[in-house]
Amino acid sequence: MKRLPQLTIILIVFFCFLHDKHDRWSKDYGAWTTVINSDGYGYCAYLPAIVLHHNLDFKNALHAVTKVRTGLSDTYADMYILGSNDKEQLNKCFVGIAVMLLPFFLIACVFAKLFGYDVDGFSYPFQIGVSIAALFYLFVGLWYIYKLLKLYNVKEVLICGILLTVAFATNLFYYTTMEPSMPHIYDFSLVAVFMYYAKRSIDSIQLKSLLMMALSLGILIIIRPTNALVVLVIPFIAGSFKSTSNYIRSIVTSKQTVIAALLLFAIVSLQFIMWHAQTGHWYVWSYPGEGFNFKHPHFTDILFSYRKGWFVYTPIMFFMVLVPLIIFLRKDMFRFFSLLALFVIITYIFSSWWSWSYGGSFGSRPFVDYYPFFCLAFGISMGFINSGWYKFAGIVIAVLCMKLNLTQTRQYESLILPVDGMTKASYWKIFMKTDPEYICWFEPKDISKDFDFMEKYTVSNDFENNTWGPKTNTNITYAYSRSGLRSTFANKTLPFTAGYVDTVCNMPVTQPGKLSVFSEFWIYMPYKDNDAKLIVSLQQGDQAAYFWNVVSLPELVDSCNTWTRIQSSAVLPSFQNKNDIMKVMVMNTQGIVYVDDFVVKFGIHK
């Protein structure tokens, strides 16, 4: 029984290894080419740039990705690397993940050299190296959760249940196996390490414990600065106000703290050094147009919405939060308030991010980082329960949640579960469905197939070099963009986006009532408090429009804080004069909306 938790950890990691070997490492269908993907390009770009090329030309380093992902344009790097040349580039991603991947990167360099692969940071050995790194840090995280729970005398059988549950009933499994270049599995392991050594240092101030706390905290901060919130777990770990205050007093007065503080400073300074090397400034906000909106947090959305609600897609965590809160409310008020405070604070911070859904992701991914804390809270709280019925119910719930999570993981991998934009009706339509007929079912109908277009009249604008209106158009912005760096917007002050304006003499000539104008664009709504409309109008000179077609847009957008494709068409009447002016644009007088990648076509309905 004493070795049962260790065996459980080995089996969990081995299962994840088999999944990787089958689904991620095979060369037959190229799945390995996307082990490093999405934000992972920015996180990993430090290593080939510095280690292999000895410079900070990240775009040149990322060019190697186009060799493993054919058809991918170099412009994808603009999402992660700001600036146009090597002297102006800024990697928007923090350096911490590169630090954790460095040993695996160096080993991959050796393997690539020995077996004839490109030593470029993104060929087969490097992709597999990142995947193996995730498995290693999964092992580290689970191992320290086990060691931490042992310090609180949690029974071995319960520890095994908690480890299996966090591994297979949550999206930790997905971010270990399918997106190992994202920061969550690394944060998970570091949080577990920090918590373990925090408990050890509370029991007895020792240099080793303080140094390990400083090491893990420092790397957490240079992965994502908000990870500094992990220090809020200390009161819960201490267990009482007296223990917490005594610990803080001991930390402040201990000479060993100075050494740990110097280590923490040295690690955190790596990010400042990188900023200075890239820009000449010691501090840079590397996420222009992105940030926190603390006045409008999506607190309930991030927990309960069908779009990305944490408790919807990871329901086991609802029980792992609620059950300890109920038990501690009756048995341990200090831990009740310290648990509640941490839960509320991190949820508030996470839900205040400008994109509270965190883009394309499986479930609500920022909470993954704090799973070790909720494992601890659940493990301690279970010590107050003696009823066999409650324990049996817990096992049943855990097994059902594992089944749900693994099924939804499969759905997400096979494009049955969308990366974003899920609604209540859609969620229940595909609930537990894995049949191929549901793959990509959620894609909106492409109404362009209903038209025969006259391609020479097609016009488009991505607003990088605005061809619709003055070059200095004031409602072109860098705040948000779907592609490139810029988009157009409309608000109360500037109610019309940049739009298509031309005389009808430049349009196709057909029978009256046959010609249609087709519009396709992407719209971003931070909030639904807008009255955005797509306007298609015809007018003579400065006179009032004699044709005015309006399409309300909020009702076509299921989710805020994500780019939504809009398609619309309007049958045009006969033109009154060859100099009539046609306009196609978005109008909005409440709140703000952003529009990008606007295409206007003319055609005949089939």
Secondary structure, 3 states (H helix, E strand, C coil): CCCHHHHHHHHHHHHHHHHHHHHCCCCCCCHHHHCCCCCHHHHHHHHHHHHHCCCCCHHHHHCCHHHHCCCCCHHHHHHCEECCCCCCCEECCCCHHHHHHHHHHHHHHHHHHHHCCCCCCCCHHHHHHHHHHHHHHHHHHHHHHHHHHHHCCCCHHHHHHHHHHHHHCCCHHHHHHCCCCCCHHHHHHHHHHHHHHHHHHHHCCCHHHHHHHHHHHHHHHHHCHHHHHHHHHHHHHHCCHHHHHHHHHHHHHCCHHHHHHHHHHHHHHHHHHHHHHHHCCCCCCCCCCCCECCCCCCHHHHHHCCCCCHHHHCCHHHHHHHHHHHHHHHHCHHHHHHHHHHHHHHHHHHHHECCCCCCCCCCCHHHHHHHHHHHHHHHHHHCCCCCHHHHHHHHHHHHHHHHHHHHHHHHHHCCCCCCCCCCHHHHHHCCCCCCHHHCCCCCCCCHHHHEEECHHHCEEECCCCCCCCCCCCCCEECCCCCCCCCEEEEECCCCECCCEEEEHHHCCCCCCCCEEEEEEEEEECCCCCCCCEEEEEEECCCCCCCEEEEEECHHHCCCCCCEEEEEEEEECCCCCCCCCEEEEEEECCCCEEEEEEEEEEEEEEC
